[in-house]
Amino acid sequence: MDRKMLAMKADRYWKMWLPEKTRKLKAMGHFDAAVQAAASRAAAELASLSAQGYRGGEANDIVLPKFIYPQPESREYD
């Protein structure tokens, strides 16, 4: 998966599941840079794992939750 695709996935996911993080990053003007940094780190780690012999799905299962799809923010409901 290339960096551009990873950035698109992170952008969409973070806006939906990490609204507080997204709001804070946007307020500071850092949202796009943070998404691009996460995508770059994920792409680098995916390439490294691939070089070590991991298959695409195995590498994705390790890397994507770490950089692209972190745990959703908890939402408290009244």
C-alpha positions as YAML, in Angstrom:
chain: A
units: angstrom
residues:
- id: 1
  name: MET
  ca: [0.00, 0.00, 0.00]
- id: 2
  name: ASP
  ca: [1.50, 3.34, -0.98]
- id: 3
  name: ARG
  ca: [1.85, 6.41, 1.23]
- id: 4
  name: LYS
  ca: [-0.88, 8.34, -0.59]
- id: 5
  name: MET
  ca: [-3.43, 5.56, 0.03]
- id: 6
  name: LEU
  ca: [-2.36, 5.27, 3.66]
- id: 7
  name: ALA
  ca: [-2.80, 9.04, 4.12]
- id: 8
  name: MET
  ca: [-6.30, 8.90, 2.62]
- id: 9
  name: LYS
  ca: [-7.25, 6.05, 4.95]
- id: 10
  name: ALA
  ca: [-5.84, 7.86, 8.00]
- id: 11
  name: ASP
  ca: [-7.58, 11.11, 7.07]
- id: 12
  name: ARG
  ca: [-10.97, 9.42, 6.75]
- id: 13
  name: TYR
  ca: [-10.55, 7.27, 9.87]
- id: 14
  name: TRP
  ca: [-9.21, 10.01, 12.13]
- id: 15
  name: LYS
  ca: [-12.02, 12.40, 11.21]
- id: 16
  name: MET
  ca: [-14.62, 9.76, 12.05]
- id: 17
  name: TRP
  ca: [-13.11, 7.94, 15.03]
- id: 18
  name: LEU
  ca: [-10.65, 10.44, 16.51]
- id: 19
  name: PRO
  ca: [-12.69, 13.67, 16.48]
- id: 20
  name: GLU
  ca: [-10.95, 15.28, 19.47]
- id: 21
  name: LYS
  ca: [-7.48, 14.57, 18.10]
- id: 22
  name: THR
  ca: [-8.61, 15.84, 14.69]
- id: 23
  name: ARG
  ca: [-10.07, 19.01, 16.21]
- id: 24
  name: LYS
  ca: [-6.91, 19.75, 18.20]
- id: 25
  name: LEU
  ca: [-4.59, 19.10, 15.26]
- id: 26
  name: LYS
  ca: [-6.71, 21.24, 12.95]
- id: 27
  name: ALA
  ca: [-6.82, 24.06, 15.51]
- id: 28
  name: MET
  ca: [-3.01, 24.06, 15.54]
- id: 29
  name: GLY
  ca: [-2.84, 23.75, 11.76]
- id: 30
  name: HIS
  ca: [-1.10, 20.37, 12.01]
- id: 31
  name: PHE
  ca: [-3.75, 17.87, 10.90]
- id: 32
  name: ASP
  ca: [-2.52, 17.35, 7.34]
- id: 33
  name: ALA
  ca: [1.10, 17.11, 8.47]
- id: 34
  name: ALA
  ca: [0.19, 14.58, 11.16]
- id: 35
  name: VAL
  ca: [-1.73, 12.43, 8.66]
- id: 36
  name: GLN
  ca: [1.20, 12.55, 6.23]
- id: 37
  name: ALA
  ca: [3.68, 11.68, 8.99]
- id: 38
  name: ALA
  ca: [1.57, 8.70, 10.09]
- id: 39
  name: ALA
  ca: [1.32, 7.52, 6.48]
- id: 40
  name: SER
  ca: [5.08, 7.86, 5.97]
- id: 41
  name: ARG
  ca: [5.89, 5.95, 9.14]
- id: 42
  name: ALA
  ca: [3.39, 3.24, 8.24]
- id: 43
  name: ALA
  ca: [4.76, 2.92, 4.70]
- id: 44
  name: ALA
  ca: [8.32, 2.65, 6.02]
- id: 45
  name: GLU
  ca: [7.37, -0.02, 8.55]
- id: 46
  name: LEU
  ca: [5.35, -1.95, 5.96]
- id: 47
  name: ALA
  ca: [8.37, -1.93, 3.64]
- id: 48
  name: SER
  ca: [10.63, -3.10, 6.46]
- id: 49
  name: LEU
  ca: [8.31, -5.96, 7.41]
- id: 50
  name: SER
  ca: [7.95, -6.95, 3.77]
- id: 51
  name: ALA
  ca: [11.74, -7.09, 3.48]
- id: 52
  name: GLN
  ca: [11.75, -9.40, 6.51]
- id: 53
  name: GLY
  ca: [9.39, -11.79, 4.75]
- id: 54
  name: TYR
  ca: [6.01, -10.75, 6.12]
- id: 55
  name: ARG
  ca: [3.15, -11.03, 3.66]
- id: 56
  name: GLY
  ca: [0.99, -7.99, 2.91]
- id: 57
  name: GLY
  ca: [-1.90, -8.97, 5.16]
- id: 58
  name: GLU
  ca: [0.37, -9.90, 8.05]
- id: 59
  name: ALA
  ca: [2.27, -6.62, 7.82]
- id: 60
  name: ASN
  ca: [-0.96, -4.64, 7.55]
- id: 61
  name: ASP
  ca: [-2.31, -6.32, 10.69]
- id: 62
  name: ILE
  ca: [0.74, -5.14, 12.60]
- id: 63
  name: VAL
  ca: [1.23, -1.66, 11.18]
- id: 64
  name: LEU
  ca: [-2.20, -0.21, 10.39]
- id: 65
  name: PRO
  ca: [-3.58, -0.27, 13.96]
- id: 66
  name: LYS
  ca: [-0.41, 1.40, 15.14]
- id: 67
  name: PHE
  ca: [-0.34, 4.37, 12.75]
- id: 68
  name: ILE
  ca: [-3.47, 4.56, 10.59]
- id: 69
  name: TYR
  ca: [-6.26, 3.01, 12.68]
- id: 70
  name: PRO
  ca: [-5.46, 3.65, 16.35]
- id: 71
  name: GLN
  ca: [-8.00, 2.82, 19.02]
- id: 72
  name: PRO
  ca: [-11.08, 5.05, 18.60]
- id: 73
  name: GLU
  ca: [-11.61, 7.76, 21.16]
- id: 74
  name: SER
  ca: [-14.08, 6.87, 23.83]
- id: 75
  name: ARG
  ca: [-17.36, 8.67, 23.57]
- id: 76
  name: GLU
  ca: [-19.38, 9.24, 26.67]
- id: 77
  name: TYR
  ca: [-23.10, 9.38, 26.18]
- id: 78
  name: ASP
  ca: [-25.57, 10.99, 28.56]
...
